[in-house]
């Protein structure tokens, strides 16, 4: 009987044998889900603050029916609540595939979550890969190290010469993408047709990967949602990053240096390492004890994203890029209107005309608009422009739609577009879901699926989305009335003023 069972296993679509061993997922209607697959060894003990290491193979069938823990973090309320608790042992990913096999390899969608590189994870109903899988895609969602676990430097760590240092969270993402290249064919996926999608810190991650030599050739298409592209979470030089690490060590009572310091740092409780590091608007997380993101290490990150894209040295792949209409006002500056506009120097008259033409707007509204333009809206246009100048196709969008249950609202806030792109608005809004919400979601989701299939978002009867060219003032608006249409960017004058201010500094 055991022999018969073993012989039958390969024909079971819920059983797959990957490079590290056999796994069994769960059949869920039109899809099969495999959750909690380790793509690297647990980054604990002596592997804390090391590049991801290979998984130890297993022989018995591994259960892959439940989400694994998300990466260690201080939990905060989020629109995408996680279904599991945090753990330092967290380098897992999830795969969804169609239940019906195909003779032709399927395109692959890989999701990289947001959360400021400090929060979030892949165990969320909003990130349910079944929405793509039921339409013929193989979908992957992944965890990566966050906060001080993911982004940490210290002289003792550098001196140990254990491999690339600092950008552990980005190294995790690269390891997961290498896992996809090595294993996704076992799930019916095509490793040559991998599309990465990310929002906020996930979008920042994709822009980083597009500029990283270490990620070359790991994906063929990219979608960046509210990922900035200028100074947002800009990488720091390694010596500066090490000072943050030294400050943290002192705050934890560690005054030793060399191997002793590293041993003591690795022995710290995980909760102490993550303390004080969480996503909060208007607050510097971790103060001077957390570097805040990536660092220029010469291997994973060789320079600032803005400089890499300006020089056209990023990965040459088709791109969709955009932001939400009422995106996060990160870095809002204090002061009255005169002080806000004075920052534009010789361009302050143009800035007044663009942001407050009749002088009647509340100063806080002006401040927030300037901040979101600097952080997200203008940088997304800069990225689109930079990619267009290399000759690669790029499509530029603005997400302006607000769920009917949230009206009235000044616009679409940061991350509100994620469930629409995923096609999981029912999970997000429940019994408050309105037909127009579903209509807009179907449209956005279809554009992204078309792009994953062909490298072009057009098709399936969707309103035509014209590719972006340098100097364009038009974009696709996923509009407040639930329709998708090409329009002249209503914020064009604002973004022009912000661009001139940025380019003169």
Secondary structure as UniProt FT lines:
FT   HELIX           2..9
FT   TURN            10..11
FT   TURN            13..14
FT   STRAND          15..18
FT   TURN            19..20
FT   STRAND          21..24
FT   STRAND          26..28
FT   TURN            29..30
FT   STRAND          31..38
FT   HELIX           45..47
FT   TURN            48..49
FT   STRAND          62..63
FT   STRAND          70..71
FT   STRAND          86..87
FT   STRAND          92..98
FT   STRAND          106..112
FT   TURN            116..118
FT   HELIX           125..127
FT   HELIX           130..133
FT   TURN            134..136
FT   STRAND          138..142
FT   HELIX           147..150
FT   HELIX           155..160
FT   HELIX           168..183
FT   HELIX           184..187
FT   STRAND          189..199
FT   HELIX           201..210
FT   HELIX           213..215
FT   TURN            216..217
FT   STRAND          221..225
FT   TURN            232..233
FT   STRAND          236..237
FT   HELIX           238..251
FT   TURN            252..253
FT   HELIX           258..267
FT   HELIX           270..274
FT   TURN            275..276
FT   TURN            281..282
FT   TURN            285..286
FT   HELIX           287..289
FT   STRAND          295..296
FT   HELIX           305..310
FT   TURN            311..312
FT   STRAND          318..324
FT   TURN            330..331
FT   HELIX           337..342
FT   TURN            343..344
FT   HELIX           345..347
FT   HELIX           348..355
FT   TURN            357..358
FT   HELIX           363..372
FT   HELIX           373..377
FT   HELIX           378..389
FT   TURN            390..391
FT   STRAND          394..399
FT   HELIX           404..406
FT   TURN            414..417
FT   HELIX           418..422
FT   HELIX           425..429
FT   HELIX           430..432
FT   HELIX           435..454
FT   TURN            460..461
FT   TURN            470..471
FT   STRAND          474..478
FT   TURN            480..481
FT   STRAND          484..488
FT   TURN            490..491
FT   HELIX           492..503
//
